[in-house]
Amino acid sequence: MLDSIFVTLGSFVFFTALVGVITWFLTRNDDHGSSSGYFLAGRSLTGGYIAGSLMLTNLSTEQLVGLNGAAFADGICVMAWEVIAGVSLVIMALYFLPRYLKSGIATVPEFLEERYGDSTRAITSLIFIIAYAGILLPIILYTGATGLTGILDVKGMLGIAPDNTTADTAILWGVVWLIGIIGSIYAIFGGLRTVAVSDTLNGFGLLVGGFLIVFYGLNAVSDEGIFKAVEILQRDNPEKFNSLGSATSSVPFTTLFTGVLLLNLFYWCTNQQIIQRTFGASSLKEGQRGVLMAGALKIFGPLILVLPGLIAFHLYGNEIAKDHAYGTLVQNVLPKPLAGFFAAVMVGAILSSFNSALNSTATLFSLGVYKQMLHPDATDQRVIMSGKVFGTILAIVSMTLAPLLAGQDSIFGYLQKMNGLYFIPIFAVVLVGMLSKYAPKSAADISLIFGFAGIALFYFVIQPVSEGTKWDLNGDFYNFHFLGLMFITLVAFQLIMANLEPRAIPYVQQDSGQVDMTSWPLAWPVGIGLVVIVMSIYIYFADTSTIWPLVPPPGTSEEVSPEEMDQARHFVSTCLKSVC
């Protein structure tokens, strides 16, 4: 037992330190003294670094723990968060990225300042900072600590009884602060390139570790090979392998066209935490290559972000809570010598998301608040120092808030719901800003404030008051379709204002000349190919009976037996798959 603990801890420390040393060696001569070098990696990032950093910034424990937990409960339909992301990245590469790079910006609020004015930039910066500080950073730390303690079996190592809740709380606080301190060092003292390099290294380890979990998990299902194991999973749990989900699942099929799609589009096209590394691209060609490479990886993401949850359900059923499904699976199937390696990979994933979000928030504060609003004449050194000080304060606040999230029913569902607070209004304003030459600043400012405040009022006041009454406004319809309705309202308002009170001078984007704007020749073919793959995945796993229930023709009284209904539904699904 003691030998196993030393092996696990030793490999964990070794791999964590190895990434740190390699990252330091590759970035030791980087420019950290100028705004461009610190916040944009000197515009030197190539496609590989962009793809790796995009992937690992996203692929953290809120995905590994949260999405696998959602798959444990609802099945393969939750892959929507991954495969729809592939489509969103195609749109990012072909439409949004060329416009961002043409302006030579460092932040999304900076683009909005160019399009609308300084007040729009200030409002957007503040919304981002509030959302990252109060929602994103604490969730990253909480899910990271939860997953890591399960994989390392910290209580078992310390000889603490499983039902000791006091120890649970103490361990949670300790691991949260450990992760937060290490992540802060990367983000605050390293800058964007340090973040991107460490992301790429950890990303490779995460992919290897993720597939190892799938391999050992499938072998635990069947000793006759992984393909036989997949066959057993589908045979024993057919309801879990429906890409369309059911009316009661966390991702009903209809939400793919409203809230789920909009949340994905914002996340991959306008979310500062994610797309900041694309602003550091050495050229549009490299940026598009990196974004589309990330899109291809996201499409195959369910192999490590959904399949383990299905394996855990098959092995453990309802014996465990869904947000503990992934940690329990890893702890039970992974050989002890590899447990430390995977724990190090998990820490890398946690650090990646945390330090990326922290770096982005510091960038927003330094460039959007400190320099724009407080000290317009500040030198680069003062701007960078303001970001480091603010980042330190923000890290401490996040580490304090994270343990307070314990007890949420579904941390992944909570994250997606809270994301809507700022995703929807910012995406609506950015999109209209690109599509319309006449939408005025006043319309953008009102949309940002009304959208953020309106969604917050609905989530924190109206929904709690309505709960349990006949006007109950909780559930997937209100959590996802409501966001779609709000988005349409904000877009329509801006377009109406563009006709009633248009800009005096139509907006025309100017080329800053800071980035080579030559497109990647394969961008469109690769993008179209990724969209076709996404459609094919949905069609292959689709059980259309869940959204098209068959009924006897009108005017007939003949009853249809359940067996005939099942046969008919199977026939319809098979025909659709064959045709498509």
C-alpha positions in Angstrom: 0.0 0.0 0.0 2.8 2.4 1.0 4.8 1.5 -2.1 1.8 2.2 -4.3 1.3 5.6 -2.7 5.0 6.6 -3.3 4.8 5.4 -6.9 1.7 7.4 -7.5 3.0 10.6 -5.8 6.4 10.2 -7.4 5.2 9.9 -10.9 2.8 12.8 -10.3 5.5 15.1 -9.1 7.9 14.0 -11.9 5.5 14.7 -14.8 4.2 18.0 -13.3 7.8 19.2 -12.8 8.8 18.0 -16.3 6.2 20.2 -18.0 7.3 23.2 -15.9 10.9 22.7 -16.8 10.3 22.3 -20.5 8.0 25.3 -20.6 10.6 27.4 -18.9 13.3 26.3 -21.3 11.2 27.0 -24.4 10.0 30.5 -23.2 13.0 31.7 -21.2 14.0 34.2 -23.8 10.5 35.5 -24.6 9.6 39.2 -24.5 7.7 39.7 -21.3 8.4 43.4 -21.0 6.0 44.7 -23.7 2.3 44.6 -24.0 2.5 42.7 -27.3 4.9 40.2 -26.0 3.1 39.6 -22.7 -0.5 39.7 -23.8 -0.2 38.4 -27.5 3.0 36.2 -27.4 4.6 38.7 -29.8 2.1 37.5 -32.5 4.4 34.5 -33.0 2.0 31.6 -32.4 1.8 28.9 -35.2 -1.1 26.5 -35.9 0.2 23.7 -33.7 0.5 25.9 -30.6 -2.9 27.5 -31.3 -4.7 24.2 -31.7 -3.0 22.7 -28.6 -3.7 25.8 -26.5 -7.4 26.0 -27.7 -7.9 22.4 -26.9 -6.4 22.3 -23.4 -7.9 25.6 -22.4 -11.3 24.0 -23.1 -10.4 20.4 -22.1 -10.2 20.8 -18.4 -11.8 19.1 -15.5 -15.1 20.8 -15.9 -15.2 18.8 -19.2 -13.6 15.6 -18.0 -15.5 15.5 -14.7 -18.6 17.4 -15.7 -19.3 16.2 -19.2 -18.6 12.5 -18.3 -20.9 13.0 -15.4 -23.6 14.3 -17.7 -23.0 11.3 -20.0 -23.3 9.0 -17.0 -26.8 10.4 -16.4 -28.1 11.2 -19.9 -26.1 9.2 -22.4 -24.4 10.1 -25.7 -26.7 13.1 -26.4 -24.4 15.3 -24.3 -21.8 15.0 -27.0 -23.6 18.1 -28.5 -21.3 20.3 -26.4 -18.3 18.8 -28.2 -19.3 18.1 -31.8 -21.3 21.3 -32.2 -18.1 23.0 -31.0 -16.5 21.6 -34.2 -19.0 23.5 -36.3 -18.5 26.7 -34.2 -14.7 26.5 -34.8 -15.3 26.3 -38.5 -17.4 29.5 -38.3 -14.6 31.1 -36.2 -11.9 30.2 -38.7 -13.8 31.3 -41.8 -15.8 34.3 -40.6 -14.8 35.8 -37.2 -11.0 35.2 -37.2 -10.2 37.2 -40.4 -12.1 40.2 -39.0 -10.3 40.0 -35.7 -6.9 39.7 -37.2 -7.5 42.5 -39.7 -8.1 44.9 -36.8 -4.9 43.8 -35.0 -6.7 43.6 -31.6 -5.7 42.0 -28.3 -9.2 41.7 -26.8 -12.8 41.3 -27.9 -13.8 44.6 -26.1 -11.0 46.3 -28.1 -12.8 45.2 -31.3 -16.1 46.6 -30.0 -14.4 49.9 -29.2 -13.2 50.1 -32.8 -16.7 49.2 -34.1 -18.9 51.2 -31.6 -16.9 53.3 -29.1 -15.1 53.4 -25.8 -18.3 53.0 -23.6 -19.1 49.7 -25.4 -15.5 48.4 -24.7 -15.7 49.4 -21.0 -19.1 47.7 -20.5 -17.9 44.5 -22.2 -14.7 44.4 -20.3 -16.5 44.8 -17.0 -19.0 42.0 -17.9 -16.2 39.7 -18.8 -14.2 40.4 -15.6 -17.3 39.9 -13.4 -18.2 36.7 -15.1 -14.7 35.2 -15.1 -14.1 36.1 -11.5 -17.5 35.0 -10.2 -18.3 32.0 -12.4 -15.5 30.6 -14.6 -12.4 30.6 -12.3 -14.1 29.2 -9.2 -15.7 26.4 -11.2 -12.4 25.5 -12.8 -10.7 25.2 -9.4 -13.6 23.3 -7.8 -14.0 20.7 -10.6 -10.2 20.3 -10.7 -9.9 19.7 -7.0 -12.8 17.3 -7.0 -11.4 15.2 -9.9 -7.8 15.2 -8.6 -8.7 14.1 -5.1 -10.7 11.2 -6.6 -8.0 10.1 -9.0 -5.2 10.2 -6.3 -7.6 8.8 -3.6 -6.2 11.5 -1.2 -8.4 10.2 1.7 -7.1 6.7 1.2 -3.5 7.9 1.1 -4.1 9.8 4.3 -5.9 6.9 6.0 -9.1 9.0 6.4 -12.5 7.2 6.6 -14.6 7.6 3.5 -17.6 9.2 5.4 -15.5 11.9 7.1 -17.1 15.0 5.7 -14.9 17.4 7.7 -11.9 15.9 6.1 -13.6 16.2 2.7 -13.9 20.0 3.2 -10.3 20.4 4.4 -8.9 18.4 1.5 -11.0 20.4 -1.0 -9.8 23.7 0.3 -6.2 22.5 0.3 -6.2 21.1 -3.2 -8.0 24.2 -4.5 -5.3 26.5 -3.1 -2.5 24.3 -4.4 -3.8 24.3 -7.9 -4.6 28.0 -7.8 -1.1 29.0 -6.6 0.7 27.0 -9.3 -1.7 28.2 -12.0 -1.2 31.8 -10.9 2.5 31.5 -11.3 2.1 30.5 -15.0 -0.4 33.1 -15.8 0.9 36.1 -13.9 4.6 35.7 -14.4 4.7 34.0 -17.8 2.4 35.7 -20.2 0.4 34.3 -23.1 3.2 32.3 -24.8 4.1 30.5 -21.6 0.4 29.6 -21.2 0.3 28.4 -24.8 3.4 26.3 -24.6 2.4 24.6 -21.3 -1.0 24.1 -22.8 0.4 22.2 -25.8 2.6 20.0 -23.7 -0.2 19.2 -21.3 -2.6 18.7 -24.2 -0.5 15.9 -25.6 -0.4 14.2 -22.2 -4.1 14.7 -21.7 -4.9 13.0 -25.0 -2.7 10.1 -24.2 -4.1 9.8 -20.6 -7.7 10.2 -21.8 -7.4 7.3 -24.3 -5.7 5.2 -21.7 -8.8 5.6 -19.5 -11.0 4.6 -22.3 -8.8 1.5 -23.1 -8.7 0.3 -19.6 -12.3 1.1 -19.0 -13.4 -0.9 -22.0 -11.2 -3.8 -20.9 -13.1 -3.7 -17.6 -16.4 -4.1 -19.5 -15.1 -7.1 -21.5 -11.9 -9.1 -21.7 -12.7 -10.0 -25.3 -11.4 -6.7 -26.7 -12.5 -3.1 -26.9 -14.9 -3.6 -29.9 -16.7 -6.3 -28.0 -16.9 -4.0 -25.0 -18.5 -1.2 -27.1 -21.0 -3.8 -28.5 -21.9 -4.8 -24.9 -22.3 -1.1 -23.9 -24.7 -0.5 -26.7 -26.6 -3.8 -26.2 -27.1 -3.4 -22.4 -27.7 0.4 -22.4 -29.4 1.3 -25.8 -31.1 4.3 -24.3 -27.7 5.8 -23.6 -26.7 5.7 -27.3 -29.2 8.1 -28.8 -27.7 11.2 -30.2 -31.0 13.0 -30.1 -31.6 12.4 -26.4 -35.1 12.5 -24.9 -37.5 15.2 -23.7 -36.1 14.8 -20.2 -32.3 14.7 -21.0 -30.1 17.6 -20.2 -29.6 18.4 -23.9 -32.9 17.8 -25.8 -32.4 17.7 -29.5 -34.4 21.0 -30.1 -32.0 22.9 -27.8 -29.2 22.3 -30.4 -30.7 25.0 -32.5 -31.2 27.6 -29.8 -29.3 27.8 -26.5 -26.7 25.1 -27.1 -25.7 26.5 -30.5 -25.5 30.0 -29.3 -23.5 29.1 -26.2 -21.0 27.2 -28.5 -20.8 30.1 -31.0 -20.0 32.6 -28.3 -17.5 30.2 -26.5 -15.5 29.6 -29.7 -16.0 32.8 -31.6 -16.1 35.7 -29.0 -14.9 34.3 -25.6 -11.8 36.2 -24.6 -10.4 33.3 -22.5 -10.5 31.0 -25.5 -9.8 33.1 -28.6 -7.0 35.2 -27.1 -4.4 32.8 -28.4 -5.8 33.2 -31.9 -5.1 36.9 -31.7 -1.4 36.0 -31.2 -1.3 34.1 -34.5 1.7 34.9 -36.7 -0.6 35.0 -39.8 -4.2 34.4 -40.8 -3.1 31.2 -42.4 -1.6 29.9 -39.2 -4.6 31.0 -37.2 -7.0 29.2 -39.5 -4.9 26.1 -39.5 -4.8 26.1 -35.7 -8.5 26.7 -35.2 -9.6 24.0 -37.8 -7.1 21.5 -36.2 -8.8 22.2 -32.9 -12.2 21.7 -34.6 -11.2 18.3 -35.9 -10.0 17.3 -32.4 -13.3 18.5 -30.8 -15.3 16.3 -33.1 -13.5 13.3 -31.7 -13.6 14.7 -28.2 -16.5 12.4 -27.1 -14.2 9.5 -27.1 -12.5 10.8 -23.9 -15.3 13.1 -22.7 -18.4 11.1 -23.1 -17.5 7.4 -23.5 -15.9 7.1 -20.0 -19.2 8.3 -18.5 -21.1 5.5 -20.4 -18.5 3.0 -19.2 -18.9 4.2 -15.6 -22.7 3.8 -15.8 -22.4 0.3 -17.1 -19.9 -0.7 -14.4 -21.4 1.1 -11.4 -25.0 2.0 -12.2 -26.6 4.2 -9.7 -24.1 3.4 -6.9 -22.2 6.6 -7.4 -23.1 10.3 -8.0 -22.7 11.4 -11.6 -20.0 14.1 -10.9 -17.9 11.3 -9.2 -18.3 8.9 -12.2 -15.0 9.9 -13.9 -12.8 10.0 -10.8 -14.2 6.6 -9.6 -13.6 5.0 -13.0 -10.0 6.3 -13.2 -9.3 5.2 -9.7 -10.6 1.7 -10.3 -9.3 0.8 -13.8 -6.1 2.7 -14.2 -2.9 0.8 -13.1 -1.3 2.4 -10.0 2.0 3.3 -11.8 0.0 5.3 -14.3 -2.2 7.0 -11.7 0.4 9.6 -10.9 1.0 10.3 -14.6 -2.7 10.9 -15.2 -3.0 13.0 -12.1 -0.2 15.2 -13.4 -2.1 15.4 -16.8 -5.2 16.4 -14.9 -3.3 19.0 -13.0 -2.0 20.3 -16.4 -5.5 20.5 -17.7 -6.7 22.3 -14.6 -3.8 24.7 -14.8 -4.3 25.3 -18.5 -7.9 26.4 -18.1 -7.2 28.4 -14.9 -4.1 30.2 -16.1 -5.7 31.0 -19.5 -8.8 32.5 -17.8 -6.6 34.3 -15.3 -4.3 35.6 -18.1 -7.3 36.7 -20.2 -9.0 38.5 -17.2 -5.7 40.3 -16.4 -5.5 41.3 -20.1 -9.0 42.7 -20.0 -8.3 44.7 -16.9 -4.9 46.0 -17.9 -5.9 47.1 -21.5 -9.6 47.7 -21.0 -9.9 49.2 -17.6 -6.4 50.4 -16.3 -5.1 51.8 -19.5 -8.3 52.9 -21.2 -10.3 54.2 -18.3 -7.8 55.0 -15.5 -4.4 55.8 -16.9 -4.4 56.4 -20.7 -0.8 57.5 -20.6 0.6 54.5 -18.7 3.8 52.9 -20.0 3.9 49.2 -21.0 5.6 48.3 -17.7 2.9 49.9 -15.6 0.2 48.2 -17.7 1.8 44.8 -17.3 2.3 45.4 -13.6 -1.4 46.3 -13.2 -2.3 43.0 -14.8 0.0 41.1 -12.5 -1.4 42.8 -9.4 -5.0 42.4 -10.5 -4.4 38.7 -11.4 -3.0 38.0 -8.0 -6.0 39.5 -6.3 -8.4 37.7 -8.6 -6.6 34.4 -8.0 -7.1 34.8 -4.2 -10.8 35.6 -4.6 -11.3 32.6 -6.9 -9.5 30.2 -4.6 -11.8 31.5 -1.8 -15.0 31.1 -3.7 -14.3 27.7 -5.4 -14.9 25.4 -2.3 -18.3 27.1 -1.8 -19.6 25.4 -5.0 -19.8 22.1 -3.2 -23.3 20.6 -3.3 -24.4 21.7 -6.8 -26.6 19.1 -8.4 -24.6 19.2 -11.7 -21.6 21.3 -11.9 -21.4 21.1 -15.7 -25.1 22.1 -16.0 -24.5 24.9 -13.6 -21.6 26.2 -15.6 -23.5 26.2 -18.9 -26.5 27.9 -17.3 -24.3 30.7 -15.7 -22.4 31.1 -19.0 -25.6 32.4 -20.6 -25.4 35.5 -18.4 -22.7 37.0 -20.5 -22.4 34.8 -23.5 -25.7 35.9 -25.1 -25.5 39.7 -24.9 -21.8 39.9 -25.9 -22.3 37.5 -28.8 -25.4 39.4 -30.0 -23.5 42.7 -30.0 -20.3 41.3 -31.7 -22.4 39.6 -34.4 -24.5 42.6 -35.2 -21.4 44.7 -35.2 -19.9 42.6 -38.0 -23.2 42.2 -40.0 -24.5 45.8 -39.9 -22.6 48.9 -40.9 -25.3 51.2 -39.3 -26.0 49.7 -35.8 -25.3 52.6 -33.4 -23.3 52.6 -30.2 -26.4 53.3 -28.1 -28.0 50.1 -29.3 -24.9 48.0 -28.4 -24.6 49.5 -24.9 -28.3 49.0 -24.1 -28.2 45.4 -25.4 -25.2 44.6 -23.2 -26.7 46.0 -20.1 -30.2 44.8 -20.7 -29.1 41.3 -21.8 -26.8 40.7 -18.8 -29.2 42.2 -16.2 -32.3 40.5 -17.8 -30.8 37.0 -17.8 -29.5 37.5 -14.3 -33.0 38.7 -13.1 -34.5 35.6 -14.7 -32.0 33.1 -13.2 -31.7 34.5 -9.7 -35.1 36.1 -9.1 -37.9 34.9 -11.4 -36.9 31.2 -11.6 -36.4 30.7 -7.8 -39.8 32.4 -7.1 -41.6 30.3 -9.7 -40.1 27.0 -8.5 -42.8 24.5 -7.3 -45.7 26.6 -8.5 -47.9 26.0 -11.6 -45.9 28.7 -13.3 -42.6 26.9 -12.7 -40.0 28.4 -15.1 -37.2 25.9 -14.4 -36.1 23.2 -16.8 -34.4 22.9 -20.2 -36.9 24.9 -22.1 -36.4 28.0 -20.0 -32.7 27.4 -19.5 -31.9 27.0 -23.2 -34.8 28.3 -25.3 -35.0 31.4 -23.1 -31.4 32.2 -24.1 -32.4 31.8 -27.8 -35.3 34.1 -27.3 -33.2 36.7 -25.5 -30.6 36.5 -28.3 -33.2 37.1 -31.0 -34.6 40.0 -29.0 -31.2 41.7 -28.6 -30.3 41.2 -32.3 -33.7 42.5 -33.4 -33.4 45.6 -31.2 -30.0 46.5 -32.6 -31.2 46.1 -36.2 -34.3 48.2 -35.6 -32.1 50.9 -34.1 -29.8 50.7 -37.1 -32.8 51.7 -39.2 -34.3 54.3 -36.7 -31.1 55.9 -35.5 -28.3 54.7 -37.9 -24.7 55.7 -37.5 -23.9 59.0 -39.2 -21.0 57.4 -41.0 -21.3 53.7 -42.0 -18.7 51.5 -40.3 -15.9 50.3 -42.6 -13.2 48.0 -41.0 -9.7 49.2 -41.6 -6.7 46.8 -42.1 -4.2 47.4 -39.2 -1.4 45.8 -41.2 -0.2 44.0 -38.2 -1.0 40.5 -39.4 -0.4 38.8 -42.8 -4.0 38.3 -44.0 -3.3 35.5 -46.6 -5.9 32.8 -46.0 -5.0 29.1 -45.7 -5.9 27.5 -49.1 -7.5 24.4 -47.4 -9.6 26.4 -44.9 -12.9 26.1 -46.8 -12.5 22.4 -47.9 -11.5 21.4 -44.3 -14.3 23.4 -42.8 -17.0 21.9 -45.0 -15.6 18.4 -44.3 -15.8 18.9 -40.5 -19.5 20.0 -40.8 -20.3 16.9 -42.9 -18.7 14.7 -40.3 -20.7 16.3 -37.5 -24.0 15.7 -39.4 -22.9 12.1 -40.1 -22.2 11.4 -36.4 -25.7 12.6 -35.4 -27.4 10.6 -38.1 -25.6 7.4 -37.3 -26.6 7.5 -33.6 -30.0 9.0 -34.1 -33.2 7.3 -32.8 -35.8 9.5 -34.4 -38.6 8.0 -32.4 -37.7 10.2 -29.5 -38.7 13.3 -31.4 -41.1 11.9 -34.0 -43.5 9.6 -32.0 -45.6 7.6 -34.4 -49.4 7.6 -34.1 -52.2 5.9 -36.0 -53.3 7.9 -39.1 -56.2 10.3 -38.5 -59.6 8.8 -38.8 -58.6 5.2 -38.0 -59.4 3.4 -34.8 -57.0 0.5 -35.2 -54.6 0.3 -32.3 -50.9 -0.2 -33.0 -49.1 -2.6 -30.7 -45.9 -1.6 -28.9 -43.9 -4.1 -30.9 -45.2 -2.7 -34.2 -44.4 0.8 -33.0 -40.8 -0.2 -32.2 -40.5 -1.9 -35.6 -41.8 1.2 -37.4 -39.5 3.6 -35.5 -36.5 1.3 -36.2 -37.5 1.3 -39.9 -37.7 5.1 -40.1 -34.4 5.5 -38.3 -32.7 2.9 -40.6 -34.1 4.6 -43.7 -32.9 8.0 -42.7 -29.4 6.8 -41.9 -29.2 4.9 -45.2 -30.3 7.9 -47.2 -28.1 10.4 -45.5 
